[in-house]
Amino acid sequence: MLLKSLSCSENSDIIINYLNITTFNTLLFHEKERSFIIKSILDKHLNNTLILDYILNNFETIKAKSFTTTTIMKLILRNVFYDKQIDKAFKTDINMGFLNLLLNLTTLVNLHIILITNSVFCTNKTDNLKIIRLPNNTVPLFYNISLLMNLEEENFTFHGESNIEIEIRYASLNNISLHSKELELNEMATKLINVNGTVYKPTEHSHDNKTDILTLNFKNALSPGFYTLNMKFAGIINENNISESGFIMFPYTNKGKNNTLVASYSEPKGARRMFPCWDEPALKAIFNISIMHHVKYLALSNMPLVQREFFENDMTCTYFNISPIMSTYLVEIIVFPMIDFHHLSNEKETINVWCRSSLISQMTFMFNITEMVTPFLIQYINNSEKVPKMDHFIIPNFPVKDMEHWGLITYK
């Protein structure tokens, strides 16, 4: 369980610390466990440059005895994703074992083919799917997302507006590409504003249904610098189907009455169904989220509630605090009937366990464990808390066992 939690961490310090613990604490980790942990980290985290640097510079120290130099280098070469990282793997002076590995491969051409294939193609049982990544000329910095959830009269839809602070890095650019899937865009409302207040309107919205890439084309080239991209959109909340991802309806029964809650599921690429975004894990940004909904519902997200504002027609808007920098797939939003769910909290309400009222008597043990686990993990990994609260939410009929969103972990 600890491995599963840490393997999904985005923090390189945590992963490096974890490698050190497995390397030097021989009483806690046996050789077989060490091999498994190192392989897991090599498989999942080598696209992080800091982790790759650490592994290459401390190769002999962290290498499990059951792993040959050839075995580890094959894992490294199969899991680096960027040309700069590939170059680093070739240039690093690890030891003669690495050079022997390269010399013993059939040909350098074959090695090059292996690298290109693993960085461009994703293979599954049915076909080879070419991964098309977004251009690196535009990066998101800050998402300001406002959503209106329509959950009355079985009208399960949502409307949203996003103001995304972005940086354009290169000159001679007259388009911006990002992800969007099954969202209805108000194209007339799309606009790009630079730091001087100049407004640019796209001449065309071009969407590729295979790659989910939305391209905004402009009349003239956009100079490098900082901009705000404003977009308005609408979408449908899907039925409980993990293959759909995005916002999902979860029907349940509580004390004999049927009802529905809505929660997001974004791993690996469901955020693009919730709002237009740069939906790749490496393209991290800060998120500021607010949700408008009926007063009979409560809303939770990754960060603590800041304010709740009331409007006519029994509507309320829940505003959340600004998040740390994180990937889009970690964004989580839950909107649920207030009357059906209760929570157990610590004194400061920084640790909360949410469940249906009919299950509250069974949650005491889980709550007691979560209270102890958080300070233990902080001490164990020698790292401070990155989010100010942690909600644990048990979702009826959730399609997976759990999902480790920052500040709001969801469970089946």
C-alpha atoms as one frame of an Amber mdcrd trajectory, in Angstrom:
protein
   0.000   0.000   0.000   2.862   2.375   0.812   4.504   1.589  -2.526   1.251
   2.251  -4.360   0.828   5.618  -2.665   4.403   6.794  -3.167   4.649   5.501
  -6.724   1.945   7.992  -7.693   3.704  10.911  -6.050   4.647  13.874  -8.257
   7.325  15.032  -5.808  10.853  14.030  -6.813  12.162  14.583  -3.262   9.734
  11.961  -1.938  10.718   9.397  -4.581  14.465   9.997  -4.064  14.041   9.746
  -0.300  12.113   6.516  -0.820  14.971   5.131  -2.944  17.436   6.003  -0.177
  15.271   4.276   2.437  15.045   1.068   0.398  18.789   1.160  -0.319  20.152
   1.648   3.196  17.450   0.156   5.438  18.198  -3.529   4.895  16.213  -4.534
   7.983  13.015  -3.037   6.627  13.394  -4.057   2.972  14.658  -7.440   1.805
  16.470  -7.827  -1.495  13.395  -9.090  -3.329  11.343  -6.123  -2.112  14.147
  -3.731  -3.073  14.206  -5.108  -6.612  10.443  -4.737  -6.934  10.467  -1.147
  -5.616  13.364  -0.023  -7.814  11.756  -1.556 -10.906   8.467   0.191 -10.079
  10.179   3.576  -9.765  12.153   3.015 -12.963   8.918   2.159 -14.778   6.925
   5.145 -13.531   9.202   8.084 -12.798  12.066   8.344 -15.280  10.287  11.124
 -17.171  11.160  13.241 -14.111  14.582  14.731 -14.836  15.569  15.075 -11.167
  14.870  11.396 -10.492  16.725  10.327 -13.650  19.711  12.465 -12.603  19.750
  10.886  -9.162  19.573   7.335 -10.500  22.329   7.920 -13.048  24.625   9.607
 -10.503  24.062   6.976  -7.796  23.749   3.977 -10.042  26.012   1.512  -8.226
  24.698   2.450  -4.768  20.979   2.013  -5.383  21.230  -0.950  -7.770  19.677
  -4.095  -6.313  22.033  -7.080  -6.248  19.609  -9.161  -8.269  19.687  -6.552
 -11.070  22.535  -6.621 -13.536  23.803  -3.382 -15.039  22.271  -4.476 -18.330
  18.846  -5.035 -16.744  18.703  -1.612 -15.128  19.980   0.251 -18.171  17.390
  -1.446 -20.354  14.718  -0.266 -17.936  16.126   3.260 -18.029  16.338   3.362
 -21.817  12.818   2.036 -22.199  11.340   4.639 -19.902  13.002   7.935 -20.840
  10.668  10.086 -22.866  12.481  13.205 -23.985  15.456  13.671 -26.293  17.400
  15.576 -23.612  16.901  12.693 -21.180  17.967  10.157 -23.788  21.118  12.191
 -24.428  21.801  12.293 -20.691  21.535   8.517 -20.422  24.062   8.138 -23.230
  26.526  10.759 -21.923  26.553   9.765 -18.247  29.733   8.014 -17.137  28.213
   5.327 -14.916  30.715   2.510 -15.311  32.069   0.164 -17.930  28.975  -1.985
 -17.539  26.905   0.652 -19.282  29.372   0.882 -22.159  29.436  -2.895 -22.442
  25.650  -2.890 -22.607  25.685  -0.531 -25.584  28.440  -2.522 -27.293  26.638
  -5.816 -26.734  23.366  -4.690 -28.220  22.884  -5.986 -31.756  23.402  -2.580
 -33.352  23.079   1.024 -32.298  20.403   1.344 -34.947  18.287  -1.244 -33.146
  18.784   0.651 -29.887  17.665   3.869 -31.557  14.540   2.112 -32.845  13.790
   0.846 -29.306  14.097   4.357 -27.897  11.961   5.974 -30.585   9.279   3.287
 -30.327   9.000   3.559 -26.542   8.825   7.323 -26.591   6.258   7.633 -29.368
   4.059   4.542 -29.296   1.798   3.060 -26.649   1.180  -0.640 -27.177  -1.862
  -2.527 -25.920  -3.509  -5.808 -26.751  -5.524  -4.463 -29.662  -3.371  -2.006
 -31.592  -0.455   0.389 -31.677  -1.604   3.888 -30.818   0.715   6.718 -31.728
   0.900   9.229 -28.888   0.635  12.775 -30.166   1.877  15.213 -27.572   0.990
  18.876 -27.440   3.493  21.351 -28.896   5.841  22.741 -26.268   5.532  26.360
 -27.383   2.698  27.152 -24.954   2.496  26.132 -21.284  -0.242  26.695 -18.670
   0.626  28.458 -15.429  -2.667  29.085 -13.597  -6.196  27.760 -14.159  -9.148
  29.774 -12.864 -12.099  27.397 -13.340 -15.763  28.267 -12.597 -18.347  25.491
 -13.020 -22.152  25.381 -12.832 -23.501  21.891 -12.068 -27.043  21.149 -13.290
 -28.242  18.143 -11.287 -31.967  18.834 -11.027 -34.757  17.096 -12.941 -32.294
  14.531 -14.304 -30.594  17.291 -16.290 -27.067  16.096 -15.602 -24.987  18.686
 -17.427 -22.480  21.355 -16.532 -21.411  24.750 -17.827 -18.071  26.380 -17.226
 -15.775  29.296 -17.804 -11.991  29.168 -17.627  -9.398  31.909 -17.452  -6.037
  30.249 -17.991  -2.795  32.150 -17.547  -0.339  30.838 -20.119   3.133  31.549
 -21.412   3.927  31.589 -25.117   7.608  30.765 -25.414   8.468  31.109 -29.082
   7.998  33.767 -31.740   6.293  33.319 -35.137   3.406  31.421 -33.577  -0.175
  32.016 -34.738  -1.952  29.152 -32.962  -2.421  27.619 -29.532  -3.075  23.901
 -28.984  -4.644  22.281 -25.928  -6.941  19.336 -25.087 -10.730  19.267 -25.165
 -13.031  16.264 -25.430 -16.809  16.199 -25.853 -17.106  19.789 -24.668 -19.370
  22.232 -26.473 -17.382  25.449 -26.826 -18.854  28.921 -27.116 -16.464  29.934
 -29.861 -17.665  33.531 -29.908 -16.553  33.921 -26.277 -12.994  32.638 -26.771
 -10.405  35.369 -26.443  -6.729  35.780 -25.659  -5.565  38.801 -23.665  -1.960
  39.900 -23.248  -0.481  41.720 -20.226  -1.232  45.100 -21.834  -4.928  44.271
 -22.208  -4.842  43.706 -25.969  -7.533  41.202 -26.994  -6.967  38.611 -29.719
  -9.877  36.625 -31.176  -9.188  33.282 -32.883 -10.190  33.080 -36.524 -10.832
  29.342 -36.279 -11.350  26.566 -33.711  -9.961  23.325 -35.168 -10.517  20.043
 -33.292  -8.973  16.611 -33.919 -11.321  13.945 -32.539  -8.603  11.280 -32.556
  -6.074  13.187 -30.476  -8.545  15.461 -28.607  -6.341  18.411 -29.571  -8.116
  21.732 -29.972  -6.157  24.288 -32.022  -6.997  27.977 -31.825  -5.790  29.745
 -34.961  -5.129  33.485 -34.962  -4.725  35.921 -37.847  -1.247  37.094 -36.854
   1.723  35.637 -35.026   1.611  35.912 -31.243   4.687  37.356 -29.589   6.365
  35.437 -26.754   5.068  36.473 -23.357   2.270  35.984 -20.839  -1.416  35.850
 -21.772  -4.820  34.934 -20.349  -6.959  32.539 -22.388 -10.690  32.914 -21.692
 -13.077  30.142 -22.782 -16.702  29.170 -22.115 -17.916  25.602 -22.481 -20.557
  23.016 -21.575 -20.560  19.258 -21.170 -22.554  16.182 -20.213 -22.122  14.277
 -16.950 -21.659  10.638 -17.955 -23.211   7.571 -16.399 -21.039   5.358 -14.212
 -18.517   4.180 -16.783 -14.801   4.443 -16.034 -13.944   4.371 -19.744 -15.760
   7.689 -20.135 -13.979   9.496 -17.247 -14.498  13.197 -16.580 -17.625  13.965
 -14.534 -19.532  10.769 -13.684 -22.912  10.074 -12.040 -22.906   7.586  -9.172
 -26.399   6.342  -8.211 -26.822   4.899  -4.732 -29.390   3.906  -2.129 -29.338
   5.351   1.369 -31.896   4.233   3.957 -34.127   2.896   1.190 -34.080   6.059
  -0.942 -32.422   6.356  -4.358 -30.204   9.331  -5.112 -27.166  10.367  -7.163
 -23.861  12.108  -6.547 -21.428  13.438  -9.126 -17.658  12.984  -8.916 -14.807
  13.433 -11.340 -12.422  10.703 -12.429  -9.553  12.060 -14.506  -6.786   9.445
 -14.607  -5.131   9.271 -17.056  -6.732  11.849 -19.386 -10.212  12.699 -18.168
  -9.646  16.338 -17.208 -10.111  17.362 -20.845 -13.771  16.256 -20.519 -14.230
  18.691 -17.614 -12.568  21.827 -18.988 -10.190  22.693 -21.863  -6.660  22.129
 -20.600  -3.125  20.973 -21.262  -3.932  17.416 -20.201  -0.455  15.914 -19.893
   1.051  15.058 -16.467   4.234  17.039 -17.079   2.314  20.249 -17.829   1.563
  21.146 -14.227  -0.125  24.343 -13.085  -1.945  25.979 -10.167  -5.746  25.608
  -9.911  -8.377  27.968  -8.504 -11.790  26.270  -8.581 -15.327  27.422  -7.786
 -18.561  25.433  -8.206 -22.132  26.705  -8.470 -24.780  24.173  -7.379 -28.163
  23.800  -5.650 -28.172  24.456  -1.911 -29.204  20.883  -1.136 -25.776  19.719
  -2.321 -22.296  20.089  -0.868 -19.161  20.383  -2.989 -15.623  19.214  -2.234
 -12.388  19.682  -4.144  -8.652  19.288  -3.607  -8.326  22.358  -1.426 -10.246
  23.665   1.620 -13.437  25.658   1.249 -12.834  29.411   1.427 -16.315  30.853
   1.020 -19.889  29.868   0.201 -22.001  32.536  -1.486 -25.799  32.252  -1.884
 -27.862  33.340  -4.890 -31.481  33.328  -6.007 -33.310  30.145  -7.055 -31.698
  28.232  -4.151 -28.272  28.267  -5.749 -24.942  28.588  -3.955 -21.344  28.944
  -5.119 -18.558  27.144  -3.282 -15.116  28.726  -3.589 -11.963  26.732  -2.833
  -8.460  27.775  -1.924  -5.707  27.906  -4.541  -3.912  24.585  -5.084  -0.204
  23.822  -5.219   1.212  23.230  -8.682  -0.083  19.845  -9.900  -1.112  17.786
 -12.916  -4.588  17.999 -14.429  -5.443  14.350 -13.681  -5.176  15.063  -9.948
  -7.988  17.638 -10.006 -10.999  16.249  -8.123 -14.536  17.605  -7.663 -17.425
  15.916  -5.832 -20.971  17.285  -5.580 -23.273  15.256  -3.340 -26.646  15.502
  -1.506 -26.029  17.071   1.876 -28.711  15.039   3.651 -27.219  11.631   2.765
 -23.566  12.092   3.720 -21.800  12.710   7.014 -18.170  13.004   8.016 -15.809
  12.356  10.889 -13.182  15.062  11.432 -10.249  15.835  13.662 -10.246  18.957
  15.813  -8.816  21.226  13.107 -10.902  19.576  10.344  -7.748  18.896   8.365
  -8.546  15.163   8.194 -12.091  14.157   7.225 -13.720  10.853   6.333 -16.970
  11.141   4.326 -19.544   8.393   3.766 -23.257   7.743   3.568 -25.000   8.265
   6.889 -25.908   4.568   7.020 -22.175   3.661   7.140 -20.975   6.189   9.690
 -20.762   3.630  12.517 -18.328   1.565  10.422 -16.007   4.486   9.663 -14.583
   5.078  13.152 -11.747   2.602  12.661 -10.833   4.074   9.261 -10.872   7.587
  10.691  -8.616   6.605  13.593  -6.122   5.066  11.157  -6.080   8.099   8.846
  -5.415  10.367  11.822  -2.287   8.363  12.659  -1.060   7.711   9.113  -0.645
  11.362   8.078   1.906  12.418  10.742   3.647   9.041  10.375   4.158   9.517
   6.643   5.389  13.095   7.133   8.029  11.809   9.539   8.818   8.714   7.461
   9.499  10.576   4.212  11.012  13.602   5.976   8.788  15.970   4.030   6.173
  18.480   5.124   2.511  18.493   4.140   1.868  19.885   0.664  -1.895  20.355
   1.067  -3.633  21.878   4.113  -6.356  19.220   4.449  -7.100  15.637   3.464
 -10.618  14.413   2.738 -11.294  10.685   2.337 -14.554  10.099   0.446 -16.242
   6.701   0.039 -18.182   6.811  -3.237 -20.941   4.248  -3.810 -20.277   2.125
  -6.911 -16.926   3.810  -7.595 -15.365   1.915 -10.549 -11.869   1.555  -9.038
 -10.585   0.754  -5.536  -9.209   4.233  -4.911  -7.713   7.336  -6.512  -5.033
   9.475  -4.879  -6.091  13.054  -5.710  -4.228  15.672  -3.701  -6.323  16.683
  -0.714  -9.294  14.475  -1.665  -8.776  10.718  -1.904 -11.698   8.737  -3.297
 -12.519   5.097  -2.488 -14.942   2.430  -3.604
